[in-house]
Amino acid sequence: MEIYKEFIGKNIEFTVSIRKIGDIEYEIYELNSNDPVYLKINEQFSDKTLRFWVPGTVGTCEVNRDRLNIYFKKENNKLVIECFEIG
């Protein structure tokens, strides 16, 4: 998937907040929608529905051929794009 290669290893700025449900605390990641990489991904793949998978994300497993899943890993306090997947 050549088209995605330019984004692999790039990071997007984010903030983290803590949400407590009962006795359990959860990290909530919010991507900076003004980040240049975020903007370029949205522009380049405007024909797709985008789903960003940050660490700890839970989602359904149905396949949607119009959706682009973008997976991140946390590395040195950065969210780094690890891979892309259609579905």
C-alpha positions as CSV (number, residue, x, y, z in Angstrom):
1,M,0.0,0.0,0.0
2,E,2.3,2.7,-1.3
3,I,-0.1,5.5,-0.8
4,Y,0.1,5.2,3.0
5,K,3.9,4.9,3.3
6,E,4.5,8.6,3.7
7,F,2.5,8.6,6.9
8,I,4.0,5.5,8.6
9,G,6.1,6.6,11.6
10,K,4.7,10.1,11.7
11,N,3.1,11.4,14.8
12,I,0.1,13.5,15.5
13,E,-0.1,15.9,18.5
14,F,-2.6,14.9,21.1
15,T,-3.8,15.5,24.7
16,V,-4.7,13.0,27.3
17,S,-7.4,13.3,29.9
18,I,-8.4,10.9,32.6
19,R,-12.0,9.7,32.9
20,K,-13.0,7.7,36.0
21,I,-15.9,5.3,35.8
22,G,-16.5,3.6,39.1
23,D,-13.1,2.8,40.5
24,I,-11.4,2.5,37.2
25,E,-9.5,5.4,35.5
26,Y,-9.3,5.5,31.7
27,E,-7.0,7.5,29.5
28,I,-8.9,9.5,26.8
29,Y,-6.8,10.5,23.8
30,E,-7.8,13.5,21.8
31,L,-6.0,14.1,18.5
32,N,-5.2,17.7,17.6
33,S,-7.4,18.4,14.6
34,N,-5.0,21.3,13.6
35,D,-1.9,19.1,13.4
36,P,-0.4,19.2,9.9
37,V,-0.3,15.4,9.6
38,Y,-3.9,15.0,10.8
39,L,-5.0,17.7,8.2
40,K,-3.0,16.0,5.4
41,I,-4.5,12.6,6.1
42,N,-8.0,14.1,6.2
43,E,-7.4,15.9,2.9
44,Q,-5.7,13.0,1.1
45,F,-8.3,10.4,2.1
46,S,-11.4,12.6,2.1
47,D,-13.3,9.9,0.1
48,K,-13.0,7.5,3.1
49,T,-14.5,7.5,6.6
50,L,-11.5,7.6,9.0
51,R,-11.2,5.7,12.2
52,F,-8.2,6.4,14.4
53,W,-7.1,3.6,16.7
54,V,-5.1,4.9,19.6
55,P,-3.8,2.6,22.4
56,G,-6.8,1.2,24.4
57,T,-9.4,1.9,21.7
58,V,-12.3,-0.5,21.5
59,G,-14.5,-0.8,18.5
60,T,-16.8,-3.1,16.5
61,C,-15.3,-5.5,14.0
62,E,-17.7,-5.2,11.0
63,V,-16.0,-4.6,7.7
64,N,-16.7,-1.3,5.9
65,R,-14.9,-1.0,2.6
66,D,-15.3,2.8,2.7
67,R,-13.5,3.1,6.0
68,L,-9.8,3.7,6.6
69,N,-8.5,2.5,10.0
70,I,-5.4,4.2,11.2
71,Y,-3.5,2.5,14.0
72,F,-1.2,4.3,16.4
73,K,1.4,3.1,19.0
74,K,2.6,5.2,21.9
75,E,6.3,5.8,21.7
76,N,8.2,8.3,23.9
77,N,5.0,10.2,24.8
78,K,4.1,10.5,21.1
79,L,1.3,8.8,19.1
80,V,3.1,7.3,16.1
81,I,1.2,6.0,13.1
82,E,1.9,2.3,12.9
83,C,-0.3,1.1,9.9
84,F,-3.4,1.6,7.8
85,E,-6.1,-0.9,7.0
86,I,-9.2,-0.7,4.8
87,G,-12.3,-2.0,6.5
